[in-house]
Amino acid sequence: MTEAATLRLTRKGPGSRASLTGRPWQVLVDGSVVESLSELETVEIRVEPGPHVLRVRSRRYLLSPERRVEPVAGQVLGFSCQARARSPFVVQRSLILLLVGLLKHDVWIALRADQSDETTGRGLGAGAARPVRVTNLGSDGPMLRTPERADKGSEITGILSNDGQKADLALVVSQLTKRFGGRTAFSEVSFEVAHGEVFGFLGPNGAGKTTTVRALGTLITPTSGTATVAGIPLSPENGVEIRQRIAIMPESPGLYLRLTVSENLEYFAGLYGLSRPEARIRDALEAVNLSDRAGDLCGGLSKGLRQRVGLARTLLSEPAIMFLDEPTSGLDPVAAREVHELIMGMRDKGVTIFLTTHRLEEAEKLCDRVAILNTTLRTVGRPEELRAALFESALLVTTIEPLSDPGGVFAKAAAVEAWRSEKPGSYMLSVSDPRLAAPQVTRALVGAGADVLSISEARHSLEDVYLELIDDDVEARR
């Protein structure tokens, strides 16, 4: 196991009037809060060797500039943190915060390197404050891992195209984990998504679906693991480039209700930095069949129409990957069907769709493959493959009158392995091959003089697969 590196931070008070009860500052490593730091205190944070981004912030406006560090195994890097002096000409605290918020806010905390022993870590440098508390650095201490480029030797099973070759991948996720303090949102999640695929992400409430989307969309930093999004390694420095190639539509589209449809799209096109957005807005409205409603206020639209406006917004940047989080939540069947048609139309155009949903029939209808998540990944595959893996082949036999000796009748069909009675006149037969068993069962029933109402192959839905994997799961009942 690779030896960890250590980041040591000491918060220095402002002279002799330093207070040990001041507001704690937050320590951020790679964008995630990992520690708090009070005045005249020292903390040590274990990290994996490699590049990291270090910042310190207090409340909303007090923020240090970024410090990019790249410690090696066993190295200790020390830093001192101190609030910068405020302008003597500004007295009111509210005015200071307002000015900082309107101008630049990364000037209020100084984060300077101390001279620490780079091998043993002894010493905090000249003038460092006496440590009040040091975090636990035992084997069970916190460890941060830097996202790395997924290599070709990954243990993830690749997606194969129809000719057996490796498919072109839009998403590659390996052992991705996100923790918030002592709570794990999702753990060691691994999967791959091909370009042009509709990939369903299913799971109960609190399973980590939305948090996974936020991590892949660069909105939060994962605790550990690696991912490649649209061909770009997931890392803080690549965030802007990734966001230029993806679009995220949350469950609530977040439109400005007092603006018209076109005004909303013009506003977001400006945020995307589109120089001449008129053509893209027109194409997006045509794609969602809202050209005639461009001048309507969003506040006067139904929820289904607002969802379509949200979809139009995601199309403005012409994304390679679209993350859709519960796009049909709360919609009536007609509106949901329209959203389904839009999703299938985008798939036909080669857009990769990452779909989180609670509607299992929706996932079965739209998705090429599905993943079932409940903090950890339960399974990934095509719905028909999951059904075949979890359930035996079966025939459902219905007769007008119950059979007097069903065991004797079904014993004449060699392909029948077992049977059970669902209700009077209804029988479920476990068979080795439905195509072989159906003719045998039919002949046996006719030979016994039974009045056959129907013989059909029993088909399990994606809901059956979901419940089989989740029903006995302790995490789902917590």
C-alpha positions in Angstrom: 0.0 0.0 0.0 1.4 3.4 -1.0 2.5 5.5 2.0 0.3 8.6 2.5 1.5 12.2 2.4 0.4 14.8 5.0 -0.8 18.4 4.7 -0.3 20.3 8.0 -2.2 23.6 8.4 -1.7 26.0 11.3 -4.2 28.9 11.9 -2.5 31.9 13.4 -4.4 34.5 15.4 -4.3 38.2 14.7 -1.7 39.2 17.3 -2.2 39.3 21.0 -5.9 39.6 20.8 -6.4 36.2 19.2 -9.4 34.3 20.4 -9.5 30.6 20.8 -13.3 30.7 20.3 -13.4 32.3 16.9 -15.4 30.9 14.0 -13.8 27.8 12.6 -12.5 27.9 9.1 -13.0 25.1 6.6 -10.2 23.3 4.9 -10.9 22.2 1.3 -8.8 19.6 -0.5 -9.8 19.2 -4.2 -13.0 21.1 -3.6 -14.3 19.0 -0.7 -14.4 20.1 2.9 -12.2 17.7 4.9 -11.4 19.5 8.2 -12.2 22.6 10.3 -9.6 24.8 11.7 -9.9 27.1 14.8 -7.6 29.8 15.9 -4.2 28.8 17.3 -4.8 25.3 16.1 -3.0 22.8 13.9 -4.5 20.0 11.9 -2.9 17.3 9.8 -4.7 15.7 6.8 -3.6 12.5 5.1 -3.7 12.5 1.3 -2.5 10.3 -1.4 0.7 11.3 -3.1 0.1 13.4 -6.2 -1.5 16.7 -7.2 -4.0 18.4 -4.9 -5.7 21.8 -4.7 -5.8 23.3 -1.2 -7.9 26.2 0.0 -9.2 27.6 3.3 -12.5 29.5 3.7 -14.6 31.1 6.4 -18.3 31.6 6.1 -19.2 32.8 2.7 -16.8 35.5 1.6 -13.5 34.8 3.4 -11.5 32.6 1.0 -7.8 31.9 0.4 -6.3 31.7 -3.1 -5.7 28.2 -4.4 -2.5 26.5 -3.5 -1.6 23.6 -5.8 0.5 21.0 -4.1 2.0 17.7 -5.2 3.4 15.9 -2.2 5.3 12.6 -2.5 4.8 9.5 -0.3 5.8 10.2 3.4 6.2 14.0 2.8 4.7 16.6 5.1 3.8 20.0 3.7 3.1 22.7 6.3 1.0 25.9 5.7 0.1 28.8 7.9 -3.3 30.5 7.6 -4.0 34.0 8.7 -6.7 36.5 8.0 -5.5 39.5 6.1 -6.0 43.0 7.5 -9.2 44.8 6.5 -9.3 48.3 5.2 -9.2 50.9 8.0 -11.5 53.1 5.9 -14.4 50.6 6.0 -15.9 50.2 9.4 -19.3 48.5 8.8 -19.0 44.7 8.6 -22.0 44.5 6.2 -20.4 47.0 3.8 -17.1 45.0 3.9 -18.9 41.8 3.0 -20.9 43.5 0.3 -17.8 45.0 -1.3 -16.0 41.6 -1.1 -19.0 39.9 -2.7 -19.2 42.4 -5.5 -15.5 42.5 -6.2 -13.0 39.7 -5.6 -13.3 37.5 -2.5 -10.1 35.4 -2.5 -8.0 38.0 -0.7 -9.1 37.7 2.9 -7.1 34.6 4.0 -3.4 34.3 3.5 -2.2 30.7 2.9 1.6 30.5 3.1 3.9 27.6 3.0 5.9 26.8 6.2 9.3 25.1 6.3 8.5 21.6 7.4 10.7 18.5 7.3 9.7 16.9 4.1 10.4 13.3 5.3 9.5 13.2 8.9 7.3 16.3 9.2 8.9 17.5 12.4 8.7 21.2 13.0 6.1 23.7 11.8 8.6 26.4 10.8 9.7 29.5 12.6 7.0 31.3 14.5 4.3 28.7 14.1 1.6 28.6 16.7 1.6 25.7 19.3 -0.6 22.9 18.1 -3.9 22.6 20.1 -5.2 19.5 18.3 -3.9 17.1 15.7 -6.2 14.8 13.7 -5.8 11.1 14.0 -3.3 9.8 11.5 -3.8 6.1 12.2 -4.6 3.5 9.6 -8.3 4.3 9.9 -7.7 8.0 9.3 -9.3 9.9 6.4 -7.7 9.3 3.0 -8.3 11.4 -0.1 -7.6 9.9 -3.5 -6.9 12.0 -6.6 -9.0 11.1 -9.7 -6.7 9.7 -12.3 -7.0 8.9 -16.0 -8.7 5.5 -16.5 -6.1 3.3 -18.1 -6.6 0.6 -20.7 -6.0 -2.1 -18.2 -9.0 -1.3 -16.1 -10.8 -4.3 -14.6 -14.2 -2.9 -15.7 -15.9 -5.2 -18.2 -16.1 -3.2 -21.5 -19.2 -2.8 -23.6 -19.1 -4.7 -26.8 -20.7 -3.6 -30.0 -22.6 -6.0 -32.3 -19.5 -7.2 -34.0 -17.8 -8.0 -30.7 -15.4 -5.0 -30.8 -15.0 -2.6 -27.9 -17.6 0.2 -28.1 -16.7 3.9 -28.1 -17.4 5.0 -24.5 -18.9 8.2 -23.3 -18.6 7.5 -19.6 -16.1 5.3 -17.8 -16.5 5.1 -14.0 -14.2 3.1 -11.7 -14.6 2.6 -8.0 -16.1 6.1 -7.6 -17.0 7.0 -4.0 -18.5 10.0 -2.3 -18.7 10.5 1.5 -20.1 13.4 3.4 -18.4 13.2 6.8 -19.4 9.8 8.3 -22.2 9.2 5.7 -21.5 7.4 2.5 -23.6 8.6 -0.4 -22.3 5.9 -2.8 -19.4 3.6 -2.7 -17.1 2.0 -5.2 -19.4 2.4 -8.2 -18.1 1.1 -11.5 -19.8 1.1 -14.9 -19.3 2.1 -18.6 -21.7 3.9 -21.0 -21.4 3.8 -24.7 -21.9 6.8 -27.0 -25.5 7.1 -28.2 -26.8 4.8 -25.4 -29.7 5.5 -23.0 -28.4 4.3 -19.7 -30.9 4.0 -16.8 -29.8 4.6 -13.2 -32.3 3.1 -10.8 -32.6 2.9 -7.1 -34.7 3.8 -4.0 -34.7 7.3 -2.4 -31.4 8.0 -0.8 -29.5 5.4 -2.9 -27.0 8.0 -4.2 -28.4 8.5 -7.8 -28.5 12.3 -7.8 -25.2 12.5 -5.9 -23.6 10.4 -8.6 -25.0 12.7 -11.3 -23.6 15.7 -9.4 -20.2 14.1 -9.1 -20.0 13.2 -12.8 -21.3 16.6 -13.7 -18.4 18.3 -11.8 -20.8 19.9 -9.3 -19.2 18.1 -6.4 -15.8 16.4 -6.0 -15.8 12.6 -5.4 -14.0 11.3 -2.4 -12.1 8.6 -4.3 -12.2 6.6 -7.5 -11.8 7.7 -11.1 -14.0 8.6 -14.0 -13.8 9.8 -17.6 -16.6 12.0 -18.9 -16.9 12.6 -22.6 -13.3 11.4 -23.0 -12.0 13.8 -20.3 -10.6 12.6 -16.9 -12.8 13.8 -14.1 -10.7 16.2 -12.0 -11.1 19.8 -10.7 -8.8 21.2 -13.3 -10.9 19.7 -16.1 -14.2 20.9 -14.8 -14.8 23.7 -17.3 -13.9 21.4 -20.3 -16.2 18.7 -19.1 -19.1 21.1 -18.5 -18.7 22.3 -22.1 -19.5 18.8 -23.3 -22.4 17.8 -21.0 -25.8 19.1 -19.9 -27.7 18.4 -16.7 -31.5 18.7 -16.3 -32.5 18.4 -12.7 -36.0 17.2 -11.6 -37.0 20.8 -11.3 -35.9 22.7 -14.4 -35.4 26.0 -12.5 -36.8 28.4 -15.0 -37.6 32.1 -14.5 -41.4 32.1 -14.4 -41.7 35.9 -15.2 -39.7 35.5 -18.4 -40.9 34.0 -21.7 -39.7 30.7 -23.0 -37.3 32.4 -25.5 -36.1 34.9 -22.9 -35.2 32.0 -20.6 -33.3 30.3 -23.3 -31.5 33.6 -24.3 -30.5 34.1 -20.7 -29.0 30.5 -20.4 -27.4 30.8 -23.8 -25.6 33.9 -22.4 -24.4 31.9 -19.4 -23.1 29.2 -21.8 -21.2 31.9 -23.7 -22.9 31.2 -27.1 -22.0 34.1 -29.4 -25.0 33.9 -31.8 -27.6 31.8 -30.0 -30.7 32.6 -32.2 -30.2 29.6 -34.4 -29.6 27.2 -31.5 -32.6 28.5 -29.6 -34.8 28.1 -32.7 -33.5 24.5 -33.2 -34.0 23.6 -29.6 -37.6 24.9 -29.6 -38.3 22.9 -32.7 -36.8 19.8 -31.2 -39.2 20.0 -28.2 -42.1 21.2 -30.3 -42.4 24.5 -28.6 -41.8 27.0 -31.4 -45.4 28.3 -31.1 -45.0 28.9 -27.4 -41.7 30.9 -27.5 -43.4 34.1 -26.5 -45.4 32.6 -23.6 -44.4 33.3 -20.0 -43.0 30.2 -18.3 -45.2 30.9 -15.3 -48.3 30.2 -17.4 -47.0 26.8 -18.8 -48.1 23.4 -17.4 -45.5 21.3 -15.7 -45.1 19.1 -18.8 -44.4 22.1 -21.0 -41.8 23.5 -18.4 -40.1 20.1 -18.5 -39.9 20.5 -22.3 -38.4 24.0 -21.9 -35.9 22.4 -19.5 -35.0 19.9 -22.2 -34.6 22.7 -24.8 -32.2 24.4 -22.4 -30.0 21.3 -22.2 -29.9 21.2 -26.0 -28.5 24.7 -26.4 -24.9 23.7 -25.8 -25.2 20.7 -28.2 -24.0 18.3 -25.4 -22.4 14.9 -26.1 -23.9 13.6 -22.8 -27.2 14.6 -21.2 -27.9 13.8 -17.5 -31.6 13.7 -17.0 -32.7 13.5 -13.3 -36.3 12.3 -13.0 -37.4 14.1 -16.2 -41.0 12.8 -16.0 -41.6 13.3 -12.2 -45.1 14.5 -11.6 -46.2 14.5 -15.2 -49.4 13.0 -16.5 -49.2 10.1 -18.9 -49.6 12.2 -22.0 -46.8 14.7 -21.0 -44.6 11.8 -19.9 -45.0 10.2 -23.3 -44.0 13.4 -25.1 -40.8 13.5 -22.9 -40.2 9.9 -23.8 -40.4 10.7 -27.5 -38.0 13.6 -27.1 -35.5 11.3 -25.3 -35.7 8.7 -28.1 -35.3 11.4 -30.7 -32.1 12.6 -29.0 -30.8 9.0 -28.8 -31.4 8.7 -32.6 -29.2 11.8 -33.1 -26.3 10.1 -31.2 -26.7 11.9 -27.9 -25.8 9.8 -24.8 -28.6 9.9 -22.2 -27.9 9.2 -18.5 -31.4 8.8 -17.1 -32.3 8.5 -13.4 -35.8 7.5 -12.7 -38.2 5.8 -10.3 -40.5 4.7 -13.1 -39.4 1.2 -13.8 -41.7 0.8 -16.8 -40.1 4.0 -18.2 -36.6 2.6 -17.8 -37.7 -0.7 -19.5 -39.1 1.2 -22.4 -36.3 3.7 -23.0 -33.1 2.3 -21.7 -30.6 0.1 -23.6 -29.0 -0.9 -20.3 -29.8 -0.2 -16.6 -27.8 0.0 -13.4 -29.5 -0.6 -10.0 -27.9 1.4 -7.2 -28.4 1.3 -3.5 -25.3 3.1 -2.2 -23.3 0.3 -3.9 -24.0 -0.9 -7.4 -26.2 -4.1 -7.4 -26.1 -4.9 -11.1 -25.6 -3.5 -14.6 -27.0 -5.0 -17.8 -29.8 -5.1 -20.4 -33.2 -5.7 -18.9 -33.6 -9.0 -20.7 -30.2 -10.2 -19.6 -31.0 -9.3 -16.0 -34.3 -11.2 -16.2 -32.6 -14.3 -17.6 -29.9 -14.2 -14.9 -32.4 -13.8 -12.0 -35.4 -15.9 -13.0 -35.9 -19.4 -14.4 -37.8 -19.9 -17.7 -41.4 -20.6 -17.0 -44.8 -21.3 -18.6 -48.1 -20.1 -17.3 -50.9 -22.6 -17.9 -54.6 -21.8 -17.4 -57.4 -24.3 -17.7 -61.2 -23.7 -17.4 -61.5 -26.3 -14.6 -58.7 -27.3 -12.1 -56.8 -30.5 -13.1 -57.6 -33.5 -10.9 -54.0 -34.8 -11.1 -51.7 -31.9 -12.2 -48.6 -33.7 -11.1 -49.3 -36.7 -13.3 -50.2 -34.6 -16.3 -47.1 -32.4 -16.1 -44.8 -35.4 -15.5 -45.5 -36.5 -19.1 -43.7 -33.4 -20.4 -40.0 -34.1 -20.1 -39.0 -30.4 -20.3 -41.0 -29.5 -17.1 -38.7 -29.4 -14.1 -41.2 -28.3 -11.4 -44.7 -26.8 -11.1 -46.8 -24.9 -8.6 -50.5 -23.8 -8.6 -51.0 -20.1 -8.6 -54.8 -20.4 -8.0 -57.4 -23.0 -9.1 -56.9 -23.7 -12.8 -53.7 -21.7 -13.0 -50.2 -23.4 -12.9 -46.7 -22.0 -13.1 -44.3 -24.5 -14.7 -40.5 -24.2 -14.4 -39.1 -25.4 -17.7 -35.7 -25.9 -19.3 -36.7 -24.4 -22.7 -40.1 -22.8 -23.2 -40.1 -23.6 -27.0 -39.5 -27.2 -26.2 -41.8 -27.4 -23.2 -44.9 -25.7 -24.7 -45.7 -28.4 -27.3 -45.1 -31.2 -24.7 -47.4 -29.6 -22.1 -50.1 -28.9 -24.7 -50.1 -32.6 -25.8 -50.2 -33.8 -22.1 -53.1 -31.5 -21.3 -55.1 -32.5 -24.4 -54.4 -36.2 -23.6 -55.7 -35.7 -20.1 -58.9 -34.2 -21.5 -58.3 -30.7 -20.0 -60.0 -27.7 -21.4 -57.0 -25.4 -22.0 -57.6 -21.7 -21.8 -54.1 -20.4 -22.4 -50.4 -21.5 -22.4 -47.9 -18.6 -22.4 -44.4 -17.9 -21.5 -44.1 -16.2 -18.1 -42.3 -12.9 -18.5 -40.8 -11.0 -15.6 -40.7 -7.2 -15.7 -37.8 -4.9 -14.8 -39.8 -4.2 -11.6 -39.5 -7.9 -10.7 -35.7 -7.6 -11.2 -35.6 -4.4 -9.1 -37.6 -5.9 -6.2 -35.5 -9.1 -6.3 -32.3 -7.1 -5.8 -33.6 -4.5 -3.4 -36.4 -6.2 -1.4 -34.1 -8.1 1.0 -31.5 -5.3 1.1 -30.8 -3.9 4.6 -29.8 -0.5 3.2 -33.2 -0.1 1.5 -35.0 -0.5 4.9 -32.8 1.7 7.0 
